[in-house]
């Protein structure tokens, strides 16, 4: 549990993690559209960056981006 908390704190340090969820979700949607990556390993890796990215990476699927 404590290790998980420390990892979450470390993941919050890069500037991209300061973006609000709405803006980061938009970035991920744009990435999915531009790279046509939803059905590739690249998208899976994007989803595995951290728990927050995983949750937000599901957004393009709700909008039918493929």
PQR file of N, CA, C, O and H, with PARSE charges and radii, in Angstrom:
ATOM      1  N   UNK A   1       0.828  -1.197   0.000 -0.4000 1.5000
ATOM      2  CA  UNK A   1       0.000   0.000   0.000 -0.0000 2.0000
ATOM      3  C   UNK A   1       0.869   1.256   0.000  0.5500 1.7000
ATOM      4  O   UNK A   1       0.636   2.173  -0.788 -0.5500 1.4000
ATOM      5  N   UNK A   2       1.851   1.299   0.866 -0.4000 1.5000
ATOM      6  CA  UNK A   2       2.712   2.478   0.958 -0.0000 2.0000
ATOM      7  C   UNK A   2       3.514   2.669  -0.333  0.5500 1.7000
ATOM      8  O   UNK A   2       3.730   3.799  -0.773 -0.5500 1.4000
ATOM      9  H   UNK A   2       2.040   0.554   1.506  0.4000 1.0000
ATOM     10  N   UNK A   3       3.949   1.574  -0.930 -0.4000 1.5000
ATOM     11  CA  UNK A   3       4.685   1.661  -2.197 -0.0000 2.0000
ATOM     12  C   UNK A   3       3.784   2.228  -3.285  0.5500 1.7000
ATOM     13  O   UNK A   3       4.222   3.039  -4.100 -0.5500 1.4000
ATOM     14  H   UNK A   3       3.773   0.656  -0.573  0.4000 1.0000
ATOM     15  N   UNK A   4       2.550   1.810  -3.297 -0.4000 1.5000
ATOM     16  CA  UNK A   4       1.587   2.316  -4.280 -0.0000 2.0000
ATOM     17  C   UNK A   4       1.400   3.826  -4.132  0.5500 1.7000
ATOM     18  O   UNK A   4       1.326   4.546  -5.127 -0.5500 1.4000
ATOM     19  H   UNK A   4       2.193   1.151  -2.634  0.4000 1.0000
ATOM     20  N   UNK A   5       1.324   4.293  -2.912 -0.4000 1.5000
ATOM     21  CA  UNK A   5       1.174   5.730  -2.653 -0.0000 2.0000
ATOM     22  C   UNK A   5       2.410   6.480  -3.132  0.5500 1.7000
ATOM     23  O   UNK A   5       2.293   7.535  -3.755 -0.5500 1.4000
ATOM     24  H   UNK A   5       1.385   3.708  -2.103  0.4000 1.0000
ATOM     25  N   UNK A   6       3.583   5.948  -2.849 -0.4000 1.5000
ATOM     26  CA  UNK A   6       4.827   6.588  -3.278 -0.0000 2.0000
ATOM     27  C   UNK A   6       4.930   6.642  -4.802  0.5500 1.7000
ATOM     28  O   UNK A   6       5.373   7.646  -5.359 -0.5500 1.4000
ATOM     29  H   UNK A   6       3.679   5.091  -2.344  0.4000 1.0000
ATOM     30  N   UNK A   7       4.524   5.574  -5.469 -0.4000 1.5000
ATOM     31  CA  UNK A   7       4.546   5.562  -6.936 -0.0000 2.0000
ATOM     32  C   UNK A   7       3.582   6.599  -7.498  0.5500 1.7000
ATOM     33  O   UNK A   7       3.905   7.286  -8.468 -0.5500 1.4000
ATOM     34  H   UNK A   7       4.164   4.758  -5.016  0.4000 1.0000
ATOM     35  N   UNK A   8       2.411   6.717  -6.904 -0.4000 1.5000
ATOM     36  CA  UNK A   8       1.432   7.709  -7.362 -0.0000 2.0000
ATOM     37  C   UNK A   8       1.976   9.121  -7.186  0.5500 1.7000
ATOM     38  O   UNK A   8       1.779   9.974  -8.051 -0.5500 1.4000
ATOM     39  H   UNK A   8       2.148   6.160  -6.116  0.4000 1.0000
ATOM     40  N   UNK A   9       2.651   9.371  -6.083 -0.4000 1.5000
ATOM     41  CA  UNK A   9       3.246  10.690  -5.851 -0.0000 2.0000
ATOM     42  C   UNK A   9       4.350  10.972  -6.868  0.5500 1.7000
ATOM     43  O   UNK A   9       4.457  12.088  -7.377 -0.5500 1.4000
ATOM     44  H   UNK A   9       2.811   8.678  -5.380  0.4000 1.0000
ATOM     45  N   UNK A  10       5.166   9.968  -7.163 -0.4000 1.5000
ATOM     46  CA  UNK A  10       6.231  10.131  -8.151 -0.0000 2.0000
ATOM     47  C   UNK A  10       5.645  10.404  -9.530  0.5500 1.7000
ATOM     48  O   UNK A  10       6.159  11.244 -10.269 -0.5500 1.4000
ATOM     49  H   UNK A  10       5.078   9.062  -6.749  0.4000 1.0000
ATOM     50  N   UNK A  11       4.579   9.704  -9.876 -0.4000 1.5000
ATOM     51  CA  UNK A  11       3.954   9.882 -11.185 -0.0000 2.0000
ATOM     52  C   UNK A  11       3.340  11.266 -11.348  0.5500 1.7000
ATOM     53  O   UNK A  11       3.148  11.726 -12.473 -0.5500 1.4000
ATOM     54  H   UNK A  11       4.162   9.022  -9.276  0.4000 1.0000
ATOM     55  N   UNK A  12       3.033  11.929 -10.253 -0.4000 1.5000
ATOM     56  CA  UNK A  12       2.403  13.244 -10.319 -0.0000 2.0000
ATOM     57  C   UNK A  12       3.411  14.368 -10.575  0.5500 1.7000
ATOM     58  O   UNK A  12       3.009  15.518 -10.754 -0.5500 1.4000
ATOM     59  H   UNK A  12       3.189  11.556  -9.339  0.4000 1.0000
ATOM     60  N   UNK A  13       4.688  14.066 -10.594 -0.4000 1.5000
ATOM     61  CA  UNK A  13       5.711  15.102 -10.740 -0.0000 2.0000
ATOM     62  C   UNK A  13       5.844  15.700 -12.145  0.5500 1.7000
ATOM     63  O   UNK A  13       5.989  16.917 -12.252 -0.5500 1.4000
ATOM     64  H   UNK A  13       5.015  13.132 -10.449  0.4000 1.0000
ATOM     65  N   UNK A  14       5.803  14.916 -13.225 -0.4000 1.5000
ATOM     66  CA  UNK A  14       5.978  15.510 -14.558 -0.0000 2.0000
ATOM     67  C   UNK A  14       4.883  16.539 -14.867  0.5500 1.7000
ATOM     68  O   UNK A  14       3.740  16.377 -14.440 -0.5500 1.4000
ATOM     69  H   UNK A  14       5.686  13.926 -13.138  0.4000 1.0000
ATOM     70  N   UNK A  15       5.231  17.591 -15.606 -0.4000 1.5000
ATOM     71  CA  UNK A  15       4.260  18.660 -15.905 -0.0000 2.0000
ATOM     72  C   UNK A  15       2.962  18.182 -16.555  0.5500 1.7000
ATOM     73  O   UNK A  15       1.904  18.758 -16.304 -0.5500 1.4000
ATOM     74  H   UNK A  15       6.160  17.723 -15.954  0.4000 1.0000
ATOM     75  N   UNK A  16       3.025  17.146 -17.381 -0.4000 1.5000
ATOM     76  CA  UNK A  16       1.802  16.692 -18.053 -0.0000 2.0000
ATOM     77  C   UNK A  16       0.755  16.219 -17.048  0.5500 1.7000
ATOM     78  O   UNK A  16      -0.443  16.248 -17.329 -0.5500 1.4000
ATOM     79  H   UNK A  16       3.885  16.678 -17.585  0.4000 1.0000
ATOM     80  N   UNK A  17       1.205  15.793 -15.898 -0.4000 1.5000
ATOM     81  CA  UNK A  17       0.266  15.309 -14.887 -0.0000 2.0000
ATOM     82  C   UNK A  17      -0.420  16.445 -14.134  0.5500 1.7000
ATOM     83  O   UNK A  17      -1.299  16.204 -13.307 -0.5500 1.4000
ATOM     84  H   UNK A  17       2.178  15.770 -15.669  0.4000 1.0000
ATOM     85  N   UNK A  18      -0.021  17.669 -14.419 -0.4000 1.5000
ATOM     86  CA  UNK A  18      -0.693  18.822 -13.810 -0.0000 2.0000
ATOM     87  C   UNK A  18      -1.893  19.271 -14.641  0.5500 1.7000
ATOM     88  O   UNK A  18      -2.673  20.118 -14.205 -0.5500 1.4000
ATOM     89  H   UNK A  18       0.693  17.864 -15.091  0.4000 1.0000
ATOM     90  N   UNK A  19      -2.039  18.704 -15.833 -0.4000 1.5000
ATOM     91  CA  UNK A  19      -3.182  19.060 -16.679 -0.0000 2.0000
ATOM     92  C   UNK A  19      -4.473  18.545 -16.056  0.5500 1.7000
ATOM     93  O   UNK A  19      -4.494  17.465 -15.465 -0.5500 1.4000
ATOM     94  H   UNK A  19      -1.405  18.016 -16.187  0.4000 1.0000
ATOM     95  N   UNK A  20      -5.547  19.312 -16.188 -0.4000 1.5000
ATOM     96  CA  UNK A  20      -6.845  18.808 -15.726 -0.0000 2.0000
ATOM     97  C   UNK A  20      -7.251  17.589 -16.557  0.5500 1.7000
ATOM     98  O   UNK A  20      -6.824  17.436 -17.701 -0.5500 1.4000
ATOM     99  H   UNK A  20      -5.530  20.188 -16.668  0.4000 1.0000
ATOM    100  N   UNK A  21      -8.065  16.739 -15.977 -0.4000 1.5000
ATOM    101  CA  UNK A  21      -8.494  15.517 -16.664 -0.0000 2.0000
ATOM    102  C   UNK A  21      -9.101  15.801 -18.028  0.5500 1.7000
ATOM    103  O   UNK A  21      -8.840  15.072 -18.986 -0.5500 1.4000
ATOM    104  H   UNK A  21      -8.412  16.863 -15.047  0.4000 1.0000
ATOM    105  N   UNK A  22      -9.905  16.849 -18.127 -0.4000 1.5000
ATOM    106  CA  UNK A  22     -10.572  17.161 -19.390 -0.0000 2.0000
ATOM    107  C   UNK A  22      -9.560  17.466 -20.492  0.5500 1.7000
ATOM    108  O   UNK A  22      -9.724  17.037 -21.634 -0.5500 1.4000
ATOM    109  H   UNK A  22     -10.116  17.441 -17.349  0.4000 1.0000
ATOM    110  N   UNK A  23      -8.526  18.202 -20.143 -0.4000 1.5000
ATOM    111  CA  UNK A  23      -7.517  18.562 -21.135 -0.0000 2.0000
ATOM    112  C   UNK A  23      -6.649  17.361 -21.503  0.5500 1.7000
ATOM    113  O   UNK A  23      -6.343  17.151 -22.677 -0.5500 1.4000
ATOM    114  H   UNK A  23      -8.393  18.551 -19.216  0.4000 1.0000
ATOM    115  N   UNK A  24      -6.258  16.587 -20.521 -0.4000 1.5000
ATOM    116  CA  UNK A  24      -5.462  15.391 -20.807 -0.0000 2.0000
ATOM    117  C   UNK A  24      -6.270  14.397 -21.636  0.5500 1.7000
ATOM    118  O   UNK A  24      -5.726  13.760 -22.538 -0.5500 1.4000
ATOM    119  H   UNK A  24      -6.507  16.757 -19.567  0.4000 1.0000
ATOM    120  N   UNK A  25      -7.552  14.258 -21.343 -0.4000 1.5000
ATOM    121  CA  UNK A  25      -8.407  13.367 -22.137 -0.0000 2.0000
ATOM    122  C   UNK A  25      -8.467  13.847 -23.585  0.5500 1.7000
ATOM    123  O   UNK A  25      -8.442  13.037 -24.512 -0.5500 1.4000
ATOM    124  H   UNK A  25      -7.994  14.775 -20.610  0.4000 1.0000
ATOM    125  N   UNK A  26      -8.545  15.153 -23.776 -0.4000 1.5000
ATOM    126  CA  UNK A  26      -8.558  15.708 -25.131 -0.0000 2.0000
ATOM    127  C   UNK A  26      -7.245  15.403 -25.853  0.5500 1.7000
ATOM    128  O   UNK A  26      -7.251  15.055 -27.034 -0.5500 1.4000
ATOM    129  H   UNK A  26      -8.564  15.811 -23.023  0.4000 1.0000
ATOM    130  N   UNK A  27      -6.138  15.531 -25.158 -0.4000 1.5000
ATOM    131  CA  UNK A  27      -4.833  15.197 -25.741 -0.0000 2.0000
ATOM    132  C   UNK A  27      -4.813  13.730 -26.160  0.5500 1.7000
ATOM    133  O   UNK A  27      -4.333  13.397 -27.243 -0.5500 1.4000
ATOM    134  H   UNK A  27      -6.133  15.813 -24.199  0.4000 1.0000
ATOM    135  N   UNK A  28      -5.330  12.864 -25.311 -0.4000 1.5000
ATOM    136  CA  UNK A  28      -5.349  11.438 -25.634 -0.0000 2.0000
ATOM    137  C   UNK A  28      -6.263  11.143 -26.820  0.5500 1.7000
ATOM    138  O   UNK A  28      -5.941  10.299 -27.657 -0.5500 1.4000
ATOM    139  H   UNK A  28      -5.720  13.134 -24.431  0.4000 1.0000
ATOM    140  N   UNK A  29      -7.391  11.828 -26.896 -0.4000 1.5000
ATOM    141  CA  UNK A  29      -8.296  11.655 -28.041 -0.0000 2.0000
ATOM    142  C   UNK A  29      -7.596  12.098 -29.323  0.5500 1.7000
ATOM    143  O   UNK A  29      -7.658  11.410 -30.342 -0.5500 1.4000
ATOM    144  H   UNK A  29      -7.652  12.514 -26.216  0.4000 1.0000
ATOM    145  N   UNK A  30      -6.934  13.247 -29.264 -0.4000 1.5000
ATOM    146  CA  UNK A  30      -6.224  13.744 -30.447 -0.0000 2.0000
ATOM    147  C   UNK A  30      -5.110  12.780 -30.849  0.5500 1.7000
ATOM    148  O   UNK A  30      -4.895  12.534 -32.036 -0.5500 1.4000
ATOM    149  H   UNK A  30      -6.884  13.805 -28.436  0.4000 1.0000
ATOM    150  N   UNK A  31      -4.411  12.241 -29.871 -0.4000 1.5000
ATOM    151  CA  UNK A  31      -3.360  11.261 -30.154 -0.0000 2.0000
ATOM    152  C   UNK A  31      -3.951  10.023 -30.830  0.5500 1.7000
ATOM    153  O   UNK A  31      -3.391   9.503 -31.795 -0.5500 1.4000
ATOM    154  H   UNK A  31      -4.585  12.440 -28.906  0.4000 1.0000
ATOM    155  N   UNK A  32      -5.073   9.565 -30.317 -0.4000 1.5000
ATOM    156  CA  UNK A  32      -5.710   8.377 -30.888 -0.0000 2.0000
ATOM    157  C   UNK A  32      -6.135   8.622 -32.335  0.5500 1.7000
ATOM    158  O   UNK A  32      -5.976   7.750 -33.189 -0.5500 1.4000
ATOM    159  H   UNK A  32      -5.528   9.987 -29.532  0.4000 1.0000
ATOM    160  N   UNK A  33      -6.672   9.800 -32.604 -0.4000 1.5000
ATOM    161  CA  UNK A  33      -7.117  10.126 -33.963 -0.0000 2.0000
ATOM    162  C   UNK A  33      -5.927  10.249 -34.908  0.5500 1.7000
ATOM    163  O   UNK A  33      -5.926   9.676 -35.997 -0.5500 1.4000
ATOM    164  H   UNK A  33      -6.802  10.508 -31.910  0.4000 1.0000
ATOM    165  N   UNK A  34      -4.923  10.995 -34.484 -0.4000 1.5000
ATOM    166  CA  UNK A  34      -3.759  11.244 -35.342 -0.0000 2.0000
ATOM    167  C   UNK A  34      -2.947   9.984 -35.611  0.5500 1.7000
ATOM    168  O   UNK A  34      -2.455   9.783 -36.722 -0.5500 1.4000
ATOM    169  H   UNK A  34      -4.924  11.461 -33.599  0.4000 1.0000
ATOM    170  N   UNK A  35      -2.807   9.147 -34.610 -0.4000 1.5000
ATOM    171  CA  UNK A  35      -1.940   7.981 -34.782 -0.0000 2.0000
ATOM    172  C   UNK A  35      -2.708   6.713 -35.136  0.5500 1.7000
ATOM    173  O   UNK A  35      -2.111   5.667 -35.390 -0.5500 1.4000
ATOM    174  H   UNK A  35      -3.207   9.310 -33.708  0.4000 1.0000
ATOM    175  N   UNK A  36      -4.045   6.816 -35.151 -0.4000 1.5000
ATOM    176  CA  UNK A  36      -4.877   5.637 -35.419 -0.0000 2.0000
ATOM    177  C   UNK A  36      -4.390   4.458 -34.583  0.5500 1.7000
ATOM    178  O   UNK A  36      -4.170   3.358 -35.092 -0.5500 1.4000
ATOM    179  H   UNK A  36      -4.529   7.666 -34.945  0.4000 1.0000
ATOM    180  N   UNK A  37      -4.228   4.717 -33.296 -0.4000 1.5000
ATOM    181  CA  UNK A  37      -3.537   3.749 -32.448 -0.0000 2.0000
ATOM    182  C   UNK A  37      -4.431   2.938 -31.519  0.5500 1.7000
ATOM    183  O   UNK A  37      -3.919   2.121 -30.755 -0.5500 1.4000
ATOM    184  H   UNK A  37      -4.406   5.610 -32.883  0.4000 1.0000
ATOM    185  N   UNK A  38      -5.733   3.129 -31.555 -0.4000 1.5000
ATOM    186  CA  UNK A  38      -6.585   2.434 -30.585 -0.0000 2.0000
ATOM    187  C   UNK A  38      -6.485   0.918 -30.663  0.5500 1.7000
ATOM    188  O   UNK A  38      -6.688   0.233 -29.661 -0.5500 1.4000
ATOM    189  H   UNK A  38      -6.149   3.793 -32.176  0.4000 1.0000
ATOM    190  N   UNK A  39      -6.182   0.400 -31.812 -0.4000 1.5000
ATOM    191  CA  UNK A  39      -6.137  -1.058 -31.941 -0.0000 2.0000
ATOM    192  C   UNK A  39      -4.705  -1.580 -31.979  0.5500 1.7000
ATOM    193  O   UNK A  39      -4.458  -2.682 -32.467 -0.5500 1.4000
ATOM    194  H   UNK A  39      -6.016   0.957 -32.626  0.4000 1.0000
ATOM    195  N   UNK A  40      -3.773  -0.804 -31.471 -0.4000 1.5000
ATOM    196  CA  UNK A  40      -2.377  -1.217 -31.536 -0.0000 2.0000
ATOM    197  C   UNK A  40      -1.766  -1.329 -30.147  0.5500 1.7000
ATOM    198  O   UNK A  40      -2.355  -0.928 -29.144 -0.5500 1.4000
ATOM    199  H   UNK A  40      -3.974   0.092 -31.074  0.4000 1.0000
ATOM    200  N   UNK A  41      -0.584  -1.881 -30.131 -0.4000 1.5000
ATOM    201  CA  UNK A  41       0.165  -1.997 -28.888 -0.0000 2.0000
ATOM    202  C   UNK A  41       0.528  -0.619 -28.337  0.5500 1.7000
ATOM    203  O   UNK A  41       0.654  -0.449 -27.125 -0.5500 1.4000
ATOM    204  H   UNK A  41      -0.105  -2.206 -30.946  0.4000 1.0000
ATOM    205  N   UNK A  42       0.695   0.367 -29.226 -0.4000 1.5000
ATOM    206  CA  UNK A  42       1.004   1.725 -28.764 -0.0000 2.0000
ATOM    207  C   UNK A  42      -0.080   2.246 -27.830  0.5500 1.7000
ATOM    208  O   UNK A  42       0.221   2.882 -26.820 -0.5500 1.4000
ATOM    209  H   UNK A  42       0.592   0.229 -30.211  0.4000 1.0000
ATOM    210  N   UNK A  43      -1.331   1.980 -28.161 -0.4000 1.5000
ATOM    211  CA  UNK A  43      -2.424   2.466 -27.321 -0.0000 2.0000
ATOM    212  C   UNK A  43      -2.431   1.738 -25.985  0.5500 1.7000
ATOM    213  O   UNK A  43      -2.694   2.340 -24.944 -0.5500 1.4000
ATOM    214  H   UNK A  43      -1.576   1.463 -28.982  0.4000 1.0000
ATOM    215  N   UNK A  44      -2.145   0.453 -26.017 -0.4000 1.5000
ATOM    216  CA  UNK A  44      -2.071  -0.312 -24.773 -0.0000 2.0000
ATOM    217  C   UNK A  44      -0.982   0.256 -23.878  0.5500 1.7000
ATOM    218  O   UNK A  44      -1.180   0.399 -22.671 -0.5500 1.4000
ATOM    219  H   UNK A  44      -1.932  -0.036 -26.863  0.4000 1.0000
ATOM    220  N   UNK A  45       0.155   0.577 -24.456 -0.4000 1.5000
ATOM    221  CA  UNK A  45       1.243   1.163 -23.671 -0.0000 2.0000
ATOM    222  C   UNK A  45       0.846   2.531 -23.125  0.5500 1.7000
ATOM    223  O   UNK A  45       1.216   2.885 -22.005 -0.5500 1.4000
ATOM    224  H   UNK A  45       0.315   0.460 -25.436  0.4000 1.0000
ATOM    225  N   UNK A  46       0.104   3.289 -23.903 -0.4000 1.5000
ATOM    226  CA  UNK A  46      -0.376   4.589 -23.435 -0.0000 2.0000
ATOM    227  C   UNK A  46      -1.267   4.413 -22.214  0.5500 1.7000
ATOM    228  O   UNK A  46      -1.183   5.177 -21.253 -0.5500 1.4000
ATOM    229  H   UNK A  46      -0.196   3.002 -24.812  0.4000 1.0000
ATOM    230  N   UNK A  47      -2.111   3.409 -22.264 -0.4000 1.5000
ATOM    231  CA  UNK A  47      -3.020   3.156 -21.149 -0.0000 2.0000
ATOM    232  C   UNK A  47      -2.284   2.705 -19.889  0.5500 1.7000
ATOM    233  O   UNK A  47      -2.805   2.844 -18.782 -0.5500 1.4000
ATOM    234  H   UNK A  47      -2.179   2.788 -23.045  0.4000 1.0000
ATOM    235  N   UNK A  48      -1.088   2.172 -20.052 -0.4000 1.5000
ATOM    236  CA  UNK A  48      -0.350   1.640 -18.911 -0.0000 2.0000
ATOM    237  C   UNK A  48       0.611   2.642 -18.274  0.5500 1.7000
ATOM    238  O   UNK A  48       1.371   2.282 -17.375 -0.5500 1.4000
ATOM    239  H   UNK A  48      -0.665   2.060 -20.951  0.4000 1.0000
ATOM    240  N   UNK A  49       0.587   3.885 -18.726 -0.4000 1.5000
ATOM    241  CA  UNK A  49       1.475   4.896 -18.141 -0.0000 2.0000
ATOM    242  C   UNK A  49       1.196   5.036 -16.646  0.5500 1.7000
ATOM    243  O   UNK A  49       2.119   5.025 -15.831 -0.5500 1.4000
ATOM    244  H   UNK A  49      -0.030   4.178 -19.456  0.4000 1.0000
ATOM    245  N   UNK A  50      -0.061   5.165 -16.300 -0.4000 1.5000
ATOM    246  CA  UNK A  50      -0.454   5.240 -14.894 -0.0000 2.0000
ATOM    247  C   UNK A  50      -1.963   5.017 -14.820  0.5500 1.7000
ATOM    248  O   UNK A  50      -2.642   4.952 -15.844 -0.5500 1.4000
ATOM    249  H   UNK A  50      -0.810   5.174 -16.962  0.4000 1.0000
ATOM    250  N   UNK A  51      -2.465   4.902 -13.626 -0.4000 1.5000
ATOM    251  CA  UNK A  51      -3.894   4.621 -13.434 -0.0000 2.0000
ATOM    252  C   UNK A  51      -4.766   5.726 -14.029  0.5500 1.7000
ATOM    253  O   UNK A  51      -5.801   5.450 -14.636 -0.5500 1.4000
ATOM    254  H   UNK A  51      -1.914   4.954 -12.794  0.4000 1.0000
ATOM    255  N   UNK A  52      -4.346   6.965 -13.851 -0.4000 1.5000
ATOM    256  CA  UNK A  52      -5.117   8.097 -14.381 -0.0000 2.0000
ATOM    257  C   UNK A  52      -5.184   8.036 -15.900  0.5500 1.7000
ATOM    258  O   UNK A  52      -6.250   8.235 -16.483 -0.5500 1.4000
ATOM    259  H   UNK A  52      -3.506   7.189 -13.357  0.4000 1.0000
ATOM    260  N   UNK A  53      -4.051   7.762 -16.546 -0.4000 1.5000
ATOM    261  CA  UNK A  53      -4.040   7.676 -18.003 -0.0000 2.0000
ATOM    262  C   UNK A  53      -4.903   6.517 -18.470  0.5500 1.7000
ATOM    263  O   UNK A  53      -5.572   6.617 -19.499 -0.5500 1.4000
ATOM    264  H   UNK A  53      -3.185   7.600 -16.073  0.4000 1.0000
ATOM    265  N   UNK A  54      -4.895   5.425 -17.732 -0.4000 1.5000
ATOM    266  CA  UNK A  54      -5.729   4.282 -18.094 -0.0000 2.0000
ATOM    267  C   UNK A  54      -7.197   4.699 -18.117  0.5500 1.7000
ATOM    268  O   UNK A  54      -7.922   4.438 -19.076 -0.5500 1.4000
ATOM    269  H   UNK A  54      -4.351   5.344 -16.897  0.4000 1.0000
ATOM    270  N   UNK A  55      -7.611   5.351 -17.037 -0.4000 1.5000
ATOM    271  CA  UNK A  55      -9.007   5.786 -16.960 -0.0000 2.0000
ATOM    272  C   UNK A  55      -9.350   6.763 -18.082  0.5500 1.7000
ATOM    273  O   UNK A  55     -10.409   6.651 -18.701 -0.5500 1.4000
ATOM    274  H   UNK A  55      -7.022   5.563 -16.257  0.4000 1.0000
ATOM    275  N   UNK A  56      -8.470   7.708 -18.342 -0.4000 1.5000
ATOM    276  CA  UNK A  56      -8.729   8.709 -19.374 -0.0000 2.0000
ATOM    277  C   UNK A  56      -8.591   8.138 -20.781  0.5500 1.7000
ATOM    278  O   UNK A  56      -9.234   8.622 -21.712 -0.5500 1.4000
ATOM    279  H   UNK A  56      -7.611   7.799 -17.839  0.4000 1.0000
ATOM    280  N   UNK A  57      -7.767   7.122 -20.938 -0.4000 1.5000
ATOM    281  CA  UNK A  57      -7.581   6.523 -22.262 -0.0000 2.0000
ATOM    282  C   UNK A  57      -8.827   5.780 -22.721  0.5500 1.7000
ATOM    283  O   UNK A  57      -8.961   5.467 -23.904 -0.5500 1.4000
ATOM    284  H   UNK A  57      -7.245   6.729 -20.182  0.4000 1.0000
ATOM    285  N   UNK A  58      -9.723   5.501 -21.812 -0.4000 1.5000
ATOM    286  CA  UNK A  58     -10.979   4.860 -22.192 -0.0000 2.0000
ATOM    287  C   UNK A  58     -11.926   5.843 -22.866  0.5500 1.7000
ATOM    288  O   UNK A  58     -12.869   5.423 -23.537 -0.5500 1.4000
ATOM    289  H   UNK A  58      -9.614   5.756 -20.851  0.4000 1.0000
ATOM    290  N   UNK A  59     -11.696   7.139 -22.701 -0.4000 1.5000
ATOM    291  CA  UNK A  59     -12.564   8.180 -23.264 -0.0000 2.0000
ATOM    292  C   UNK A  59     -12.710   8.062 -24.778  0.5500 1.7000
ATOM    293  O   UNK A  59     -13.838   8.103 -25.270 -0.5500 1.4000
ATOM    294  H   UNK A  59     -10.930   7.481 -22.156  0.4000 1.0000
ATOM    295  N   UNK A  60     -11.609   7.915 -25.553 -0.4000 1.5000
ATOM    296  CA  UNK A  60     -11.788   7.828 -27.013 -0.0000 2.0000
ATOM    297  C   UNK A  60     -12.711   6.698 -27.429  0.5500 1.7000
ATOM    298  O   UNK A  60     -13.419   6.819 -28.428 -0.5500 1.4000
ATOM    299  H   UNK A  60     -10.693   7.881 -25.154  0.4000 1.0000
ATOM    300  N   UNK A  61     -12.717   5.620 -26.696 -0.4000 1.5000
ATOM    301  CA  UNK A  61     -13.582   4.498 -27.039 -0.0000 2.0000
ATOM    302  C   UNK A  61     -15.053   4.880 -26.892  0.5500 1.7000
ATOM    303  O   UNK A  61     -15.904   4.384 -27.630 -0.5500 1.4000
ATOM    304  H   UNK A  61     -12.141   5.521 -25.884  0.4000 1.0000
ATOM    305  N   UNK A  62     -15.347   5.762 -25.936 -0.4000 1.5000
ATOM    306  CA  UNK A  62     -16.725   6.217 -25.737 -0.0000 2.0000
ATOM    307  C   UNK A  62     -17.194   7.118 -26.876  0.5500 1.7000
ATOM    308  O   UNK A  62     -18.392   7.227 -27.139 -0.5500 1.4000
ATOM    309  H   UNK A  62     -14.655   6.164 -25.337  0.4000 1.0000
ATOM    310  N   UNK A  63     -16.242   7.761 -27.548 -0.4000 1.5000
ATOM    311  CA  UNK A  63     -16.584   8.657 -28.645 -0.0000 2.0000
ATOM    312  C   UNK A  63     -16.467   7.989 -30.009  0.5500 1.7000
ATOM    313  O   UNK A  63     -16.625   8.640 -31.042 -0.5500 1.4000
ATOM    314  H   UNK A  63     -15.269   7.672 -27.335  0.4000 1.0000
ATOM    315  N   UNK A  64     -16.194   6.706 -30.008 -0.4000 1.5000
ATOM    316  CA  UNK A  64     -16.129   5.974 -31.264 -0.0000 2.0000
ATOM    317  C   UNK A  64     -14.875   6.235 -32.069  0.5500 1.7000
ATOM    318  O   UNK A  64     -14.860   6.004 -33.278 -0.5500 1.4000
ATOM    319  H   UNK A  64     -16.065   6.177 -29.169  0.4000 1.0000
ATOM    320  N   UNK A  65     -13.823   6.712 -31.425 -0.4000 1.5000
ATOM    321  CA  UNK A  65     -12.557   6.932 -32.121 -0.0000 2.0000
ATOM    322  C   UNK A  65     -11.892   5.584 -32.299  0.5500 1.7000
ATOM    323  O   UNK A  65     -11.624   4.882 -31.323 -0.5500 1.4000
ATOM    324  H   UNK A  65     -13.836   6.900 -30.442  0.4000 1.0000
ATOM    325  N   UNK A  66     -11.625   5.220 -33.544 -0.4000 1.5000
ATOM    326  CA  UNK A  66     -10.961   3.941 -33.805 -0.0000 2.0000
ATOM    327  C   UNK A  66      -9.877   4.102 -34.830  0.5500 1.7000
ATOM    328  O   UNK A  66      -9.207   3.129 -35.178 -0.5500 1.4000
ATOM    329  H   UNK A  66     -11.843   5.790 -34.336  0.4000 1.0000
TER
END
